Amino acid sequence: MPDDLIVDVDCLQHEYPGGARVDACGLAFRVYRGQRIAVLGPNGSGKSTLLKHLLGILKPTSGRVTVFGHDPSREYPAIRSRIGAVLQNVDEQLIGPTVFEDVAFAPLNFGLSREETYQRVDDTLRALGIYDLRDRLPHYLSGGERKKVALAGALVFDPELLVMDEPLEAVDQASRQEIVEFLDSLHERTGLTIILTAHDMEVVADLADSGYVMAQSGKLEISGSIQELFFDHDLSQYNLRPPAVVRMIKALQEAGMDLEPTLSLADLTRQLRAAHAPLP
């Protein structure tokens, strides 16, 4: 496996008790070091199922899943310190009586000293701006605060790969912006590899550079940069609505304006100003 190939999934198939199936065949799902990948698709297509296989929570019925060269369903202990995860329902992963104890739980149980663990927890809570919550009960925090605590728990090991299932669902706008800015800065500084799912395409535009689109069956049908996915493909068949800036540009293009594709509202604003600049 090339050194920069972190995740390699080929024709993953999973059958749940009761007969429900996910057939994530089609395109091979590959993630390389430093990428930020979004997995998109309609509800029930198998996005969360795919992520659970990467985390060793599920074992595939057939197909190949490797993360850092290991099969997560059989060898997760070999890679667990290299992966951080934020689950869709963060309440399921918040188990400590206080925020500090929750974030410290995994490092202590994986053998880190108390001194190193406490320093890491302090540093992570400060980085996320939630140090003042260290003695609070996690389940009495707001939705945005609970997401930040779960994210702190995922990042306390300084992982190489961060897996997030709907990371900003039910998060208020202020917390959403804070988390986006934090993750953008972290990726820029460390090259952290990120895989995420999201229903909100505004989140996808903020947190991912490339993506895969799953059909209702789970088949991986399209891949490319996020800009290519939004501008070059009709995602309505997957019940996906592009971000507002993409819809605005397409509407103006249909009206005859010559605009370059962009995911940045600031870039669009500059183009519009240039198009209406007075002639010299």
C-alpha positions as CSV (number, residue, x, y, z in Angstrom):
1,M,0.0,0.0,0.0
2,P,1.5,3.4,-0.9
3,D,2.5,5.4,2.2
4,D,0.0,8.1,1.5
5,L,-3.0,5.8,1.0
6,I,-4.9,5.7,4.3
7,V,-8.3,4.2,3.5
8,D,-9.0,1.6,0.8
9,V,-12.5,0.2,0.4
10,D,-13.5,-2.0,-2.5
11,C,-17.0,-3.2,-3.1
12,L,-18.1,-3.2,0.5
13,Q,-21.3,-5.1,1.1
14,H,-23.1,-5.3,4.5
15,E,-26.2,-7.1,5.4
16,Y,-28.0,-6.1,8.7
17,P,-30.1,-8.5,10.7
18,G,-33.5,-8.5,9.1
19,G,-32.2,-8.4,5.6
20,A,-31.4,-4.7,5.0
21,R,-28.4,-4.4,2.7
22,V,-25.8,-1.8,1.8
23,D,-23.9,-2.5,-1.5
24,A,-21.2,0.2,-1.6
25,C,-19.7,-1.1,-4.8
26,G,-19.2,0.9,-8.0
27,L,-16.2,3.2,-7.5
28,A,-13.4,2.2,-5.2
29,F,-13.3,4.4,-2.1
30,R,-9.8,5.6,-1.5
31,V,-8.6,8.4,0.8
32,Y,-5.0,9.7,0.8
33,R,-3.1,11.5,3.5
34,G,-4.1,15.1,3.9
35,Q,-7.4,14.8,2.0
36,R,-10.7,16.1,3.3
37,I,-13.4,13.8,1.9
38,A,-17.2,14.1,2.1
39,V,-19.5,11.1,1.6
40,L,-22.8,12.4,0.2
41,G,-26.0,10.7,-0.6
42,P,-29.7,10.4,0.2
43,N,-30.9,9.2,3.6
44,G,-30.6,5.5,4.0
45,S,-28.0,5.1,1.3
46,G,-25.3,3.7,3.7
47,K,-23.1,6.7,4.5
48,S,-23.0,5.9,8.2
49,T,-22.6,2.2,7.4
50,L,-19.4,3.0,5.4
51,L,-18.0,5.1,8.3
52,K,-18.8,2.4,10.9
53,H,-16.8,-0.1,8.8
54,L,-13.8,2.3,8.8
55,L,-14.0,2.4,12.6
56,G,-14.3,-1.4,13.0
57,I,-17.8,-1.1,14.5
58,L,-19.2,-3.3,11.7
59,K,-17.7,-6.2,9.8
60,P,-18.4,-6.4,6.1
61,T,-20.4,-9.3,4.6
62,S,-18.1,-9.1,1.7
63,G,-15.6,-6.8,0.1
64,R,-12.3,-5.2,1.3
65,V,-11.9,-2.5,3.9
66,T,-8.4,-1.4,5.0
67,V,-7.4,1.6,7.1
68,F,-3.6,2.2,7.5
69,G,-3.2,-1.2,6.0
70,H,-5.3,-3.0,8.6
71,D,-8.8,-4.6,8.6
72,P,-10.6,-2.4,11.2
73,S,-13.1,-5.2,12.0
74,R,-10.3,-7.5,13.1
75,E,-7.3,-5.3,13.9
76,Y,-8.7,-2.1,15.3
77,P,-6.4,-2.0,18.3
78,A,-3.5,-1.7,16.0
79,I,-4.8,1.6,14.6
80,R,-7.1,3.0,17.3
81,S,-4.6,5.7,18.4
82,R,-4.3,6.9,14.8
83,I,-8.1,7.6,14.4
84,G,-10.5,10.0,16.0
85,A,-14.2,9.8,15.6
86,V,-17.3,11.9,16.1
87,L,-20.4,9.9,15.9
88,Q,-23.8,11.2,14.6
89,N,-25.3,10.8,18.1
90,V,-22.6,12.2,20.3
91,D,-24.5,11.3,23.4
92,E,-23.6,7.7,22.8
93,Q,-19.9,8.6,23.1
94,L,-20.0,11.0,26.0
95,I,-19.5,8.7,29.0
96,G,-17.5,10.6,31.6
97,P,-19.2,12.3,34.6
98,T,-17.5,15.6,33.7
99,V,-16.1,17.1,30.5
100,F,-12.6,16.7,31.6
101,E,-13.0,13.1,32.7
102,D,-14.8,12.2,29.5
103,V,-12.0,13.5,27.3
104,A,-9.4,11.9,29.6
105,F,-11.2,8.5,29.6
106,A,-9.7,7.0,26.4
107,P,-6.1,8.1,26.9
108,L,-6.0,6.8,30.5
109,N,-7.5,3.5,29.4
110,F,-5.1,3.2,26.5
111,G,-2.1,3.4,28.8
112,L,-1.0,7.1,28.8
113,S,0.2,8.5,32.1
114,R,-2.0,10.7,34.1
115,E,0.4,13.6,33.7
116,E,0.5,13.3,29.9
117,T,-3.2,12.7,29.7
118,Y,-4.1,15.7,31.8
119,Q,-1.8,17.9,29.8
120,R,-3.3,16.7,26.5
121,V,-6.8,17.2,27.8
122,D,-6.1,20.7,29.0
123,D,-4.5,21.6,25.6
124,T,-7.3,20.2,23.6
125,L,-10.1,21.9,25.7
126,R,-8.3,25.2,25.4
127,A,-7.8,24.8,21.6
128,L,-11.6,24.2,21.2
129,G,-12.5,27.1,23.6
130,I,-14.3,24.9,26.1
131,Y,-11.8,24.8,29.0
132,D,-14.3,26.6,31.2
133,L,-16.6,23.6,30.7
134,R,-14.1,21.1,32.1
135,D,-16.1,20.5,35.3
136,R,-19.5,20.5,33.7
137,L,-21.7,17.4,33.1
138,P,-21.6,16.7,29.4
139,H,-25.2,15.7,29.0
140,Y,-26.4,19.1,30.3
141,L,-24.5,21.1,27.7
142,S,-25.9,22.6,24.6
143,G,-25.8,20.7,21.3
144,G,-22.9,22.7,20.1
145,E,-21.0,22.3,23.3
146,R,-21.5,18.5,23.3
147,K,-20.2,18.3,19.7
148,K,-17.1,20.2,20.9
149,V,-16.6,17.8,23.8
150,A,-16.9,14.8,21.4
151,L,-14.5,16.5,19.0
152,A,-12.0,17.0,21.9
153,G,-12.3,13.4,22.8
154,A,-11.6,12.5,19.1
155,L,-8.6,14.8,18.9
156,V,-6.9,14.3,22.2
157,F,-4.6,11.6,20.7
158,D,-3.5,13.9,17.8
159,P,-4.9,11.4,15.3
160,E,-3.9,11.1,11.7
161,L,-7.4,10.5,10.5
162,L,-10.6,12.1,11.8
163,V,-13.9,10.4,10.9
164,M,-17.1,12.5,11.5
165,D,-20.7,11.5,10.9
166,E,-22.9,14.6,10.6
167,P,-20.5,16.7,12.7
168,L,-22.6,19.9,12.7
169,E,-26.1,18.5,12.9
170,A,-28.2,20.3,15.5
171,V,-25.5,22.8,16.2
172,D,-26.3,26.5,16.5
173,Q,-24.8,28.9,13.9
174,A,-22.2,30.4,16.3
175,S,-20.9,27.0,17.4
176,R,-21.0,25.8,13.8
177,Q,-18.7,28.7,12.6
178,E,-16.3,28.1,15.5
179,I,-16.0,24.4,14.8
180,V,-15.5,25.0,11.0
181,E,-12.8,27.6,11.7
182,F,-11.1,25.3,14.2
183,L,-11.1,22.3,11.8
184,D,-9.9,24.4,8.9
185,S,-7.0,25.8,11.0
186,L,-6.2,22.3,12.3
187,H,-6.1,20.8,8.8
188,E,-3.9,23.7,7.6
189,R,-1.5,23.3,10.4
190,T,-1.3,19.5,10.7
191,G,-2.5,18.1,7.4
192,L,-5.1,16.0,9.3
193,T,-7.0,13.7,7.0
194,I,-10.8,14.1,7.4
195,I,-13.7,11.9,6.2
196,L,-17.2,13.2,6.9
197,T,-20.9,12.8,6.1
198,A,-23.3,15.7,6.0
199,H,-26.8,16.5,4.9
200,D,-26.1,20.2,4.8
201,M,-24.2,21.0,1.7
202,E,-23.0,24.3,3.2
203,V,-21.1,22.2,5.7
204,V,-19.6,20.1,2.9
205,A,-18.4,23.2,1.1
206,D,-16.8,24.4,4.3
207,L,-15.1,21.2,5.5
208,A,-14.3,19.1,2.4
209,D,-12.3,19.4,-0.7
210,S,-13.3,16.2,-2.5
211,G,-16.2,13.8,-2.2
212,Y,-18.1,10.7,-3.2
213,V,-21.8,10.5,-4.0
214,M,-23.7,7.3,-3.1
215,A,-26.9,6.2,-4.8
216,Q,-29.9,5.0,-2.7
217,S,-28.6,1.5,-3.0
218,G,-25.2,2.5,-1.5
219,K,-23.4,2.3,-4.8
220,L,-20.6,4.9,-5.1
221,E,-21.4,6.5,-8.4
222,I,-19.6,9.9,-8.6
223,S,-16.4,11.3,-7.2
224,G,-14.4,14.5,-7.7
225,S,-13.7,17.8,-6.1
226,I,-16.5,19.4,-4.2
227,Q,-16.7,22.2,-6.8
228,E,-16.9,19.6,-9.6
229,L,-19.6,17.7,-7.9
230,F,-21.8,20.8,-7.3
231,F,-21.3,22.4,-10.7
232,D,-20.8,19.5,-13.2
233,H,-23.4,17.0,-11.9
234,D,-27.1,17.1,-11.3
235,L,-27.3,16.1,-7.6
236,S,-31.0,16.5,-7.3
237,Q,-31.4,12.8,-8.3
238,Y,-29.6,12.0,-5.0
239,N,-31.9,14.4,-3.0
240,L,-28.9,16.8,-2.6
241,R,-29.3,20.6,-2.8
242,P,-26.0,22.5,-3.6
243,P,-25.0,25.4,-1.4
244,A,-26.7,28.8,-1.9
245,V,-23.7,30.3,-3.7
246,V,-23.7,27.5,-6.3
247,R,-27.5,27.9,-6.9
248,M,-26.9,31.7,-7.3
249,I,-24.1,31.3,-9.8
250,K,-26.1,28.7,-11.9
251,A,-29.1,31.0,-12.0
252,L,-27.0,34.0,-13.1
253,Q,-25.2,31.9,-15.7
254,E,-28.6,30.8,-17.1
255,A,-29.5,34.5,-17.2
256,G,-26.5,35.1,-19.5
257,M,-23.8,36.2,-17.0
258,D,-20.3,34.9,-17.6
259,L,-19.2,33.7,-14.1
260,E,-16.6,31.3,-13.1
261,P,-17.6,28.5,-10.7
262,T,-16.6,29.1,-7.1
263,L,-17.7,28.0,-3.7
264,S,-16.8,31.3,-2.1
265,L,-19.3,34.0,-1.7
266,A,-16.4,36.5,-1.6
267,D,-15.2,35.3,-4.9
268,L,-18.6,35.6,-6.4
269,T,-18.9,39.1,-5.1
270,R,-15.6,40.1,-6.7
271,Q,-16.8,38.7,-10.0
272,L,-20.0,40.6,-9.9
273,R,-18.3,43.8,-9.0
274,A,-15.8,43.4,-11.9
275,A,-18.7,42.6,-14.3
276,H,-20.4,45.9,-13.3
277,A,-17.3,48.0,-13.1
278,P,-17.5,51.3,-15.1
279,L,-15.6,51.3,-18.4
280,P,-12.4,53.5,-18.3
